């Protein structure tokens, strides 16, 4: 039973590492294909920033809701 986490974690790192390698390679190759003009780059960066901001706000809201629910259920949430 002790070898299952080792195998699964190793497999997970191999799969995620391979996926990250090919994702970075694909984006690098796409960047070398053709250059976008500055307006398109600016629009993509702005959209990416908006998505990142929404994600951070959703993550913050989920964290607050989780701590609120845990406190309501009587769980001890004090830091050591």
N, C-alpha and C positions, 0 to 999 in steps of 0.2 A: 504494500500500500504506500510505502514511502517513496517509491520511484515515480508514481503517477504525477505529482506536482512538478517534479524535475523534467519529465518528458513533455508535459503540457506547456510549461513556461518556456522551455527550450524551443518547442515547435512554434509557440506564439512569437517569440523574438525572431526566429528565422523567417516566418511569414511576414511579419510587420517590417522587418529589415529589408526583405526582398521587395515588398511593395513600395517602401519609401525610396529605395534605390531607383526603381523603374519610374516612379512618379517624378523624382528630381531629374532623371535623365530625360524624360519626355518633355518636361517644362523647359529644360535647357535646350533641347533640340528645337522646340517650337520657337524659342527666343532667337535662335540662330537663323530660322527660316526667313523671317521677314520682320522688319522693324515697324512697330506701330507708331503713329504720330503721337505727339504730346497730349493732345486732347483726349484721345482714347485711353492713354495710360493714366491720365489724371482721373478720368471717369471710373476706371477700374479700381484705382486706389481708393477713391472716395466710397465706392460701393463696398469694397472690402472692409474699410474702416467702419461703415455703418453696420455691416453684418457682425463684425467683431464687437462693436459697442452693444448691440442687441444681445449677443451671446453672453457678454459679461454681466449685463443687467439681469438677464434670465437666470444666470448662475447665482448671482447675488440674491435674487428673489427666492430661488429654490433653497438656498442656504438659510435664509431668514425663516422661511416657512418650515423647514426641517427642525431648526432649533425651537421655534414656537410650538410645533406639535410635540416635540420631545419634552418640552417644559410643561405643556398641558397634560401630558400623560404621566408626569411625575418623575421623569428620568433625571438623574443628577448630571447636570451639564457643567459643573464647576471645573475650572482648570486646576491642575495639581499645583 
